[in-house]
Amino acid sequence: MRIDVLTLFPNVFEGFLGESMIRIAREKGALDVRLHDIRDWATDNHRSVDDKPYGGGHGMVLKVDVVVPAVEAVLEECGKENRRVRTIMMTPQGRPMSQALARELSEEKNLVLLCGHYEGFDERIRELLEPEEISIGDFVTSGGEAPAMCLIDAVARLLDGVLGEPECAKFESFSEELDGMLEYPQYTRPPVYRDVAVPEVLTSGNHAEIEKWRREMSMKNTGRKRSDLLKHTLEFTGDEEE
């Protein structure tokens, strides 16, 4: 997969791209991330990319005559490889990011991510480019760089060959295998720490009982932390909350 990122701060991505799963994905050739500095398309001596909003107000707005040519140039470059390109604007106004969307995006060949900054985008950027808009949550960050990194990470780990054990991604929180619920609790050695023991069922060797326990704990975990995700009506007793 190729991901092109348009940003005012390409250096922000350097550490991120060289660590953990993203580094592995790039080394294996599963992921190709290309950074583009939006300022390269500025036309004045000061490399201006924003200006005061018409009508007054706070902050600065990204200029349409800089951003649109920048995106179009990157799209033209991507088009030379005859790939289907999906253009995404990172914005709190967009479609909420989800595991299902991450899986959907992981099946694409080329993503173009547009990162805003300052007060936001001149609305004509949306009108002319018609990008898909994606949000990572109901909050505002200083720019689209951090949300873009979240999207890249969520997508990259789903690409073929990136995870050492592909099955790992199948039983995580929000996965289809867990019906969109949260993951069950996980334990490792030592079996007892500060008088807190690993649940006996996990050391029993009874795989049917382990799967049953994990299913039940997934539902309870979801009910306690994210009841909005539950697909079934559950009654939680006081004992179940402990």
One Martini backbone bead per residue (centre of mass of N, CA, C, O) as a GRO file, in nm:
protein
  242
    1MET     BB    1   0.097   0.036   0.020
    2ARG     BB    2   0.012   0.376  -0.048
    3ILE     BB    3   0.102   0.684   0.138
    4ASP     BB    4   0.000   1.016   0.118
    5VAL     BB    5   0.130   1.317   0.281
    6LEU     BB    6  -0.015   1.628   0.362
    7THR     BB    7   0.199   1.883   0.510
    8LEU     BB    8   0.357   2.130   0.726
    9PHE     BB    9   0.496   1.872   0.913
   10PRO     BB   10   0.698   1.624   0.820
   11ASN     BB   11   0.890   1.576   1.075
   12VAL     BB   12   0.677   1.443   1.264
   13PHE     BB   13   0.701   1.147   1.111
   14GLU     BB   14   0.983   1.021   1.146
   15GLY     BB   15   0.967   0.856   1.411
   16PHE     BB   16   0.711   0.694   1.340
   17LEU     BB   17   0.834   0.550   1.073
   18GLY     BB   18   1.088   0.410   1.259
   19GLU     BB   19   0.870   0.237   1.426
   20SER     BB   20   0.767  -0.054   1.477
   21MET     BB   21   0.519  -0.149   1.260
   22ILE     BB   22   0.592   0.062   1.049
   23ARG     BB   23   0.877  -0.030   0.997
   24ILE     BB   24   0.807  -0.320   0.920
   25ALA     BB   25   0.619  -0.253   0.681
   26ARG     BB   26   0.842  -0.109   0.517
   27GLU     BB   27   1.058  -0.335   0.510
   28LYS     BB   28   0.846  -0.544   0.368
   29GLY     BB   29   0.673  -0.362   0.148
   30ALA     BB   30   0.368  -0.292   0.250
   31LEU     BB   31   0.476   0.014   0.298
   32ASP     BB   32   0.433   0.351   0.145
   33VAL     BB   33   0.558   0.658   0.261
   34ARG     BB   34   0.473   0.996   0.156
   35LEU     BB   35   0.601   1.322   0.187
   36HIS     BB   36   0.431   1.652   0.177
   37ASP     BB   37   0.494   1.990   0.143
   38ILE     BB   38   0.276   2.245   0.115
   39ARG     BB   39   0.484   2.487   0.086
   40ASP     BB   40   0.580   2.409  -0.209
   41TRP     BB   41   0.299   2.570  -0.323
   42ALA     BB   42   0.387   2.833  -0.267
   43THR     BB   43   0.407   3.179  -0.426
   44ASP     BB   44   0.567   3.329  -0.215
   45ASN     BB   45   0.843   3.436  -0.033
   46HIS     BB   46   0.698   3.330   0.252
   47ARG     BB   47   0.531   3.072   0.219
   48SER     BB   48   0.224   3.101   0.220
   49VAL     BB   49  -0.077   2.913   0.367
   50ASP     BB   50  -0.225   3.157   0.512
   51ASP     BB   51  -0.521   3.343   0.638
   52LYS     BB   52  -0.753   3.553   0.700
   53PRO     BB   53  -1.079   3.559   0.765
   54TYR     BB   54  -1.359   3.615   0.637
   55GLY     BB   55  -1.550   3.822   0.861
   56GLY     BB   56  -1.374   3.731   1.069
   57GLY     BB   57  -1.182   3.616   1.344
   58HIS     BB   58  -1.011   3.344   1.445
   59GLY     BB   59  -0.731   3.285   1.308
   60MET     BB   60  -0.625   3.065   1.042
   61VAL     BB   61  -0.648   2.993   0.688
   62LEU     BB   62  -0.626   2.774   0.448
   63LYS     BB   63  -0.529   2.795   0.121
   64VAL     BB   64  -0.664   2.716  -0.180
   65ASP     BB   65  -0.407   2.805  -0.377
   66VAL     BB   66  -0.231   2.569  -0.230
   67VAL     BB   67  -0.381   2.300  -0.165
   68VAL     BB   68  -0.500   2.214  -0.436
   69PRO     BB   69  -0.235   2.189  -0.602
   70ALA     BB   70  -0.106   1.984  -0.413
   71VAL     BB   71  -0.311   1.755  -0.442
   72GLU     BB   72  -0.314   1.737  -0.752
   73ALA     BB   73  -0.016   1.658  -0.781
   74VAL     BB   74  -0.031   1.394  -0.620
   75LEU     BB   75  -0.256   1.261  -0.787
   76GLU     BB   76  -0.099   1.260  -1.050
   77GLU     BB   77   0.131   1.081  -0.951
   78CYS     BB   78  -0.048   0.840  -0.874
   79GLY     BB   79  -0.183   0.802  -1.161
   80LYS     BB   80   0.074   0.680  -1.307
   81GLU     BB   81   0.003   0.387  -1.157
   82ASN     BB   82  -0.301   0.313  -1.188
   83ARG     BB   83  -0.447   0.393  -0.924
   84ARG     BB   84  -0.660   0.383  -0.671
   85VAL     BB   85  -0.769   0.682  -0.511
   86ARG     BB   86  -0.792   0.793  -0.166
   87THR     BB   87  -0.923   1.089  -0.035
   88ILE     BB   88  -0.819   1.240   0.284
   89MET     BB   89  -0.957   1.433   0.546
   90MET     BB   90  -0.845   1.558   0.846
   91THR     BB   91  -1.136   1.583   1.062
   92PRO     BB   92  -1.383   1.650   1.308
   93GLN     BB   93  -1.620   1.634   1.071
   94GLY     BB   94  -1.596   1.339   1.024
   95ARG     BB   95  -1.581   1.020   0.998
   96PRO     BB   96  -1.558   0.782   1.214
   97MET     BB   97  -1.325   0.599   1.336
   98SER     BB   98  -1.265   0.243   1.273
   99GLN     BB   99  -1.206  -0.085   1.239
  100ALA     BB  100  -1.372  -0.120   0.982
  101LEU     BB  101  -1.233   0.114   0.830
  102ALA     BB  102  -0.946   0.010   0.847
  103ARG     BB  103  -1.003  -0.246   0.682
  104GLU     BB  104  -1.101  -0.103   0.431
  105LEU     BB  105  -0.837   0.065   0.379
  106SER     BB  106  -0.638  -0.189   0.362
  107GLU     BB  107  -0.759  -0.255   0.055
  108GLU     BB  108  -0.603  -0.039  -0.055
  109LYS     BB  109  -0.347   0.116  -0.263
  110ASN     BB  110  -0.427   0.440  -0.219
  111LEU     BB  111  -0.350   0.710  -0.002
  112VAL     BB  112  -0.465   1.049   0.071
  113LEU     BB  113  -0.345   1.278   0.318
  114LEU     BB  114  -0.497   1.563   0.475
  115CYS     BB  115  -0.339   1.816   0.670
  116GLY     BB  116  -0.424   2.033   0.894
  117HIS     BB  117  -0.429   2.378   1.030
  118TYR     BB  118  -0.521   2.575   1.252
  119GLU     BB  119  -0.847   2.668   1.180
  120GLY     BB  120  -0.840   2.561   0.869
  121PHE     BB  121  -1.033   2.533   0.581
  122ASP     BB  122  -1.109   2.628   0.297
  123GLU     BB  123  -1.410   2.539   0.165
  124ARG     BB  124  -1.309   2.506  -0.138
  125ILE     BB  125  -1.150   2.248  -0.094
  126ARG     BB  126  -1.396   2.066  -0.069
  127GLU     BB  127  -1.544   2.144  -0.333
  128LEU     BB  128  -1.302   2.067  -0.536
  129LEU     BB  129  -1.202   1.774  -0.409
  130GLU     BB  130  -1.393   1.585  -0.251
  131PRO     BB  131  -1.324   1.461   0.019
  132GLU     BB  132  -1.277   1.246   0.256
  133GLU     BB  133  -1.391   1.244   0.596
  134ILE     BB  134  -1.189   1.205   0.901
  135SER     BB  135  -1.227   1.099   1.243
  136ILE     BB  136  -1.086   1.022   1.583
  137GLY     BB  137  -1.286   1.232   1.731
  138ASP     BB  138  -1.450   1.445   1.980
  139PHE     BB  139  -1.190   1.637   1.899
  140VAL     BB  140  -0.915   1.877   1.911
  141THR     BB  141  -0.637   1.939   1.723
  142SER     BB  142  -0.371   2.119   1.592
  143GLY     BB  143  -0.377   1.880   1.377
  144GLY     BB  144  -0.357   1.611   1.126
  145GLU     BB  145  -0.110   1.437   1.212
  146ALA     BB  146  -0.203   1.255   1.446
  147PRO     BB  147  -0.448   1.130   1.299
  148ALA     BB  148  -0.282   1.013   1.063
  149MET     BB  149  -0.113   0.819   1.237
  150CYS     BB  150  -0.348   0.655   1.342
  151LEU     BB  151  -0.443   0.555   1.068
  152ILE     BB  152  -0.184   0.421   0.970
  153ASP     BB  153  -0.157   0.220   1.203
  154ALA     BB  154  -0.433   0.075   1.174
  155VAL     BB  155  -0.375  -0.017   0.877
  156ALA     BB  156  -0.089  -0.150   0.870
  157ARG     BB  157  -0.151  -0.399   1.072
  158LEU     BB  158  -0.350  -0.527   0.830
  159LEU     BB  159  -0.135  -0.604   0.657
  160ASP     BB  160   0.025  -0.823   0.489
  161GLY     BB  161   0.291  -0.943   0.702
  162VAL     BB  162   0.318  -0.757   0.960
  163LEU     BB  163   0.218  -0.956   1.146
  164GLY     BB  164   0.338  -1.235   1.290
  165GLU     BB  165   0.024  -1.283   1.382
  166PRO     BB  166  -0.266  -1.258   1.214
  167GLU     BB  167  -0.469  -1.345   1.447
  168CYS     BB  168  -0.445  -1.097   1.634
  169ALA     BB  169  -0.656  -0.908   1.467
  170LYS     BB  170  -0.924  -1.092   1.518
  171PHE     BB  171  -0.919  -1.053   1.867
  172GLU     BB  172  -0.998  -0.758   1.896
  173SER     BB  173  -1.112  -0.480   1.949
  174PHE     BB  174  -1.394  -0.446   1.725
  175SER     BB  175  -1.413  -0.709   1.604
  176GLU     BB  176  -1.596  -0.942   1.439
  177GLU     BB  177  -1.530  -1.186   1.631
  178LEU     BB  178  -1.652  -0.979   1.876
  179ASP     BB  179  -1.892  -0.807   1.773
  180GLY     BB  180  -1.753  -0.518   1.853
  181MET     BB  181  -1.613  -0.572   2.107
  182LEU     BB  182  -1.428  -0.609   2.372
  183GLU     BB  183  -1.167  -0.737   2.503
  184TYR     BB  184  -1.036  -0.965   2.683
  185PRO     BB  185  -0.853  -1.058   2.928
  186GLN     BB  186  -0.497  -1.061   2.999
  187TYR     BB  187  -0.228  -1.306   3.063
  188THR     BB  188   0.079  -1.370   3.246
  189ARG     BB  189   0.363  -1.403   3.378
  190PRO     BB  190   0.289  -1.464   3.670
  191PRO     BB  191   0.039  -1.644   3.836
  192VAL     BB  192   0.140  -1.467   4.091
  193TYR     BB  193   0.066  -1.122   4.217
  194ARG     BB  194   0.008  -0.991   4.502
  195ASP     BB  195  -0.232  -1.214   4.537
  196VAL     BB  196  -0.280  -1.221   4.223
  197ALA     BB  197  -0.453  -1.434   4.013
  198VAL     BB  198  -0.495  -1.630   3.766
  199PRO     BB  199  -0.736  -1.760   3.611
  200GLU     BB  200  -0.796  -2.093   3.624
  201VAL     BB  201  -0.906  -2.150   3.335
  202LEU     BB  202  -0.630  -2.067   3.180
  203THR     BB  203  -0.478  -2.337   3.325
  204SER     BB  204  -0.657  -2.600   3.242
  205GLY     BB  205  -0.677  -2.678   2.912
  206ASN     BB  206  -0.977  -2.589   2.850
  207HIS     BB  207  -1.082  -2.459   2.558
  208ALA     BB  208  -1.387  -2.432   2.587
  209GLU     BB  209  -1.380  -2.273   2.858
  210ILE     BB  210  -1.201  -2.044   2.761
  211GLU     BB  211  -1.391  -1.937   2.539
  212LYS     BB  212  -1.629  -1.883   2.725
  213TRP     BB  213  -1.485  -1.687   2.915
  214ARG     BB  214  -1.403  -1.478   2.700
  215ARG     BB  215  -1.686  -1.407   2.610
  216GLU     BB  216  -1.795  -1.312   2.883
  217MET     BB  217  -1.570  -1.095   2.935
  218SER     BB  218  -1.627  -0.925   2.687
  219MET     BB  219  -1.915  -0.845   2.770
  220LYS     BB  220  -1.846  -0.724   3.046
  221ASN     BB  221  -1.639  -0.517   2.955
  222THR     BB  222  -1.836  -0.364   2.771
  223GLY     BB  223  -2.054  -0.297   2.983
  224ARG     BB  224  -1.862  -0.124   3.167
  225LYS     BB  225  -1.715   0.066   2.930
  226ARG     BB  226  -1.916   0.001   2.645
  227SER     BB  227  -2.246  -0.021   2.621
  228ASP     BB  228  -2.288   0.092   2.322
  229LEU     BB  229  -2.172  -0.190   2.188
  230LEU     BB  230  -2.398  -0.357   2.253
  231LYS     BB  231  -2.618  -0.617   2.108
  232HIS     BB  232  -2.712  -0.693   2.396
  233THR     BB  233  -2.899  -0.759   2.670
  234LEU     BB  234  -2.765  -0.685   2.992
  235GLU     BB  235  -2.714  -0.821   3.318
  236PHE     BB  236  -2.561  -0.668   3.598
  237THR     BB  237  -2.429  -0.774   3.867
  238GLY     BB  238  -2.246  -0.734   4.140
  239ASP     BB  239  -2.059  -0.981   4.083
  240GLU     BB  240  -1.986  -0.896   3.784
  241GLU     BB  241  -1.830  -0.628   3.873
  242GLU     BB  242  -1.581  -0.780   4.028
   0.00000   0.00000   0.00000
